[in-house]
Amino acid sequence: MDASEVQEFLKDLEYRNKSPNTIKAYRKHLKKFLKWADKNDIDVLKMSFKEARKFRNDLCDEGTAPASINAILSVVNSFFNFLCEEEKMSANPMLPRKLRVPEPERGPDYMDDRELSVLFTYMKNNFPEHVVLAFRTMLDTGLRVSEAASLKPEDVVVLQGKVFLKVEHGKGNRKRTAPVMNSSLAKDLIVKSRQEKGKPSLFGVKGETLRFYAFTAKKNTGIDFHSHRLRHTAATKMLSKGISIDVVQTVLGHSDIRMTRRYASTLPESLFKIAADINIHS
């Protein structure tokens, strides 16, 4: 099999309107798979289920996280489906249901007030203002790091005295509008959008750059921090304020409300203490 078949598959993803980040992940996972196949002298177009299982087992033996293993297998499975549709293979050897590995149940990892205080104090003292603003935006709106990095100045919109962010490239390339719920942040975003008017990026940084800053903050504060924790925190804070779960789902851009419900099960004990007691039998 030559590289052109991989390129045809990735091009097909573009035609199907998959996001650039999705295509990037597919390319990365396929590269890993093809490197393994080459190392083991396996003809991809003649691959058997037994060899597919060996690939899964080798990923496990390397210490790859279960969620990552399943993501890689899903990508390879999609690639094989494509090859079958193109009549370059007679059958898909992956059988995902048999190869999938169990993943540990993990709740959303929100940050408490102490962690947020330490984190943003460090950021404000050590990072450029536009980088800090990007992280503040993720905390208040629940945007993913890639979504924040993709914002353009014109994506900051004022409607009836309220500020919203247009997310043009959400997960699965879905579009949505996220409200800015902090007035101080809203004003700062308006100022920033005016300063950067006509430029291709609101914050002037790529997602990889923000991830690097996040890693730097983690290393120097001792806090187990990654950008997605801000999204978890935003969701938890919205629910704690009594915002309905369907509204939180819309803000976060979850296609399945079950994803949003995960946050409801992780509320701090202090929130349960201040909630009113009710008599379920009355």
Buried (B, 14 or more C-beta within 10 A) or exposed (E): BEEEBBEEBBEBBEEEEBBEBBBBBBBEBBEBBBEBBEEEEBEBEEBEBEBBBBBBEEBEEEEBEBEBBBBBBBBBBBBBBBBEEEEBBEEBBBBBEEBBBEEEEEEBBBBEEEBBEBBBEBBEEBBEEBBBBBBBBBBBBBBBBBBBBBBBBEBBBEEEEEBBBBBBBBBEBBEBBBBBBBEEBBEBBBEBBEEBEEEEBBBBBBBEBBBEBBEBBBEEBEBEBBBBBBBBBBBBBBBBEEBEBEEBBBBBBBEEEEBBBBBBEBBEEEEEEEEEEEEEEE
